[in-house]
Amino acid sequence: MTPHMLTRSLDRSATIFLAVVAACGILIPLSNLLLPAGSFLQVPTYLVALWGKYVCYAILALAIDLIWGYCGILSLGHGAFFALGGYAMGMYLMRQIGSRGVYGNPILPDFMVFLNYSKLPWYWYGFDMFWFAALMVLVVPGLLAFCFGWLAFRSRVTGVYLSIITQAMTYALLLAFFRNDFGFGGNNGLTDFKDILGFNVQAEGTRAALFALSCLALIVCFLICRAIVSSKLGKVLIAVRDAESRTRFLGYRVESYKLFVFTVSACMAGVAGALYVPQVGIINPSEFAPGNSIEAVIWVAVGGRGTLVGAALGAVVVNYAKTFFTSGMLAPYWLFMLGALFILVTLLLPKGIVGTFNTWWDSSKEKRNAATLASAAAEDGVIEPKMAE
């Protein structure tokens, strides 16, 4: 990925989006750390953690938009990749607790001591090292996506059947991680984290750094997505979305393209989950719930499918609305409101917020250009010929 490719792939909306994310990633942590508490411009620590969660959701929305908006793969199981990345980071954080746990065991996490584990399971080895955990954040979701995609795309499973299979995959993982003997904390999951890279997870400085890192990850993932969709690869992906059979007839190996972009998307979702866990402070099997994956698809639809910027914006807007409405009298009705929002957007704004705005802007720009040309022609004394009646 060359700098020229990145520069060429950015338009005005993408540049503005990156500038806003970079500004938030710098100004919000500085406001939290440098300004005195109670100041009008000071951002409280709890808001830093909350907005950091929104940024992680925006990365997940980008991952879904990459495969759905540009390749036509509607995955209803991307929450599984998000959760697997979160569990990989959670395992590292659990290993960092050491003897400071409730039972004081320097090797086994508290839930393993409670369940009478005699030794650490083999798949927990290496998670005491940050570099290994960071590698697993990418490898585990990516490997699952590669194996699943290879079987599904090779069998030419598409459309609603693929969506149902992805939903079944995440539900199967949900049931597996709920088991106490699976070695991941069962229903309670992983929590009570202490340190990350030697820094207190609850400290203001650590939360500010995690927020800034999340914004940086969002920028990097956005640039990767823009580079993909603006390249020749992206043109093939759009062709697969619009006419898969015709693209295959032209000689392209459609399965390979779909497998590549599906794996990249899963890795991005894993990164989002890994950044989400230390800011929220817990990871449990509920993150595998199919409803979470469906909700993430709604974010993309509301913001604008096939726009990238709209996907990230939709994630932030919908989750802010969720936070606002679930803290008052309307809390029991939030799911109904979310469903109504999805229906209204589908009927009234089928291209989403950003997609509808882009269409309106392009149309108005064409009208302005036509008016300018007509005005210039009139000033030059040129009269356009009229159509014969």
C-alpha positions, -999 to +999 in steps of 0.1 A: +000+000+000+019+030-013+014+066-001+003+075-036-025+049-035-037+062-001-037+098-014-055+089-046-082+070-027-092+099-005-120+123-015-132+154+003-156+135+026-129+109+035-104+137+043-129+155+065-137+122+083-101+115+090-094+150+102-124+148+126-113+114+140-077+126+144-088+158+161-110+138+185-082+113+192-059+142+202-082+168+218-104+146+239-076+128+258-058+162+263-090+177+276-095+149+300-059+149+313-049+186+313-081+206+321-092+207+358-122+186+368-155+206+366-142+228+337-167+234+309-143+219+283-131+191+305-142+156+292-149+133+321-132+099+322-164+080+319-172+098+286-137+090+273-144+053+279-179+056+264-168+073+233-139+049+230-165+021+229-183+040+201-150+042+181-146+004+184-181-001+171-172+022+142-143-001+133-167-030+134-191-011+111-163-005+087-155-042+086-191-050+078-195-023+052-164-035+034-179-069+027-216-059+025-215-025+008-188-034-017-189-071-022-226-080-014-217-104+014-243-099+042-228-114+073-250-117+103-222-132+124-195-106+124-201-102+162-183-136+165-150-121+151-154-091+173-159-113+204-130-136+195-106-106+193-120-094+226-114-128+242-078-129+229-072-095+246-091-106+277-069-137+281-039-115+281-054-092+307-064-121+329-028-134+328-016-100+340-036-103+372-012-129+386-014-133+424-036-103+428-067-123+422-092-133+449-075-168+453-040-155+449-029-181+424-001-167+403-008-188+372-045-198+372-072-171+368-098-170+396-125-188+377-102-217+370-093-220+407-130-219+415-138-247+390-109-268+403-086-266+373-054-284+381-033-266+355-035-240+328-051-252+296-027-254+267-045-228+246-038-202+274-001-206+269+016-175+255-011-151+265+011-137+293+030-119+265+014-089+248+029-095+214+015-130+213-020-118+224-019-090+198-010-116+171-039-139+182-063-109+179-056-111+142-049-148+137-079-163+155-107-143+138-088-143+105-083-181+106-119-188+114-131-164+086-107-181+062-119-216+070-155-206+070-152-186+039-133-212+020-160-238+027-189-214+020-176-196-011-162-227-026-197-242-023-211-210-039-233-203-009-247-168-014-275-145-004-298-153+025-284-188+029-249-173+036-265-149+061-282-177+079-250-198+081-230-169+095-258-164+121-256-201+130-218-199+134-220-171+159-248-189+178-228-221+180-199-201+195-223-185+219-233-219+232-197-231+234-184-202+253-213-205+278-199-238+290-178-237+322-156-265+310-147-246+278-120-227+297-131-191+291-151-182+322-185-196+312-214-173+317-194-147+336-167-144+310-134-126+317-133-095+340-116-079+370-087-067+348-058-049+365-030-039+341-022-036+304+014-033+295+021-025+332-004+004+333-035+004+355-065-002+333-087+021+354-063+050+354-073+082+336-041+082+316-046+046+304-082+053+294-071+084+275-044+064+257-068+036+248-092+061+233-064+077+213-052+042+201-088+034+191-090+065+170-057+056+154-069+021+147-101+036+131-080+058+108-058+029+098-087+006+091-105+033+071-074+039+050-071+001+043-107+000+033-104+030+010-073+016-006-091-017-013-123-002-027-104+024-048-081-001-064-087-026-092-095-051-065-123-029-054-138-026-089-139-064-091-156-066-057-183-042-069-187-063-100-191-094-078-218-075-058-237-064-088-234-094-111-215-123-096-223-148-124-212-124-151-180-116-132-172-153-130-180-158-166-154-131-175-127-153-159-123-138-124-120-163-095-148-148-075-143-172-046-107-159-041-118-123-040-146-129-016-124-150+006-097-123+008-120-095+017-140-116+042-108-125+060-095-089+061-129-078+074-128-104+102-093-093+112-106-057+115-135-069+136-110-087+159-090-055+163-122-037+173-130-063+199-095-062+213-097-024+218-132-027+232-124-051+261-100-030+282-122+001+279-154-017+289-137-040+315-154-073+306-159-098+278-185-126+281-205-149+258-233-124+253-210-106+227-216-136+205-253-131+205-267-130+169-287-099+179-254-079+182-244-088+147-278-078+133-276-046+152-242-038+136-257-044+102-284-018+111-256+007+119-243+003+084-277+006+068-286+037+088-253+055+080-251+044+044-241+011+029-211+013+005-198+047+018-174+037+047-179+071+062-216+064+066-209+031+083-187+047+110-212+076+114-241+052+117-224+032+144-217+063+165-252+078+159-272+046+167-251+038+198-254+073+211-291+071+207-291+037+224-272+052+254-296+082+255-329+063+252-320+033+274-313+055+305-348+069+308-385+060+305-380+047+269-356+020+279-381-009+276-390+003+241-355+007+227-355-024+205-388-014+190-374+020+183-343+004+167-365-018+145-386+012+135-355+032+127-343+004+104-377+002+086-379+040+082-344+042+068-351+013+044-383+029+031-374+066+031-336+066+030-326+034+012-290+047+007-286+057+043-278+091+057-245+097+039-256+079+007-287+101+005-267+132+012-241+123-015-269+117-041-285+151-032-251+169-034-242+154-067-276+163-082-274+198-069-238+201-082-249+190-117-277+216-116-253+243-106-229+234-134-257+233-159-269+268-148-233+281-150-229+268-185-262+283-196-254+316-181-220+317-198-235+308-231-261+336-228-233+361-221-215+350-252-246+354-273-249+317-280-284+304-281-289+267-276-310+250-303-345+240-293-357+205-298-381+201-327-417+197-316 
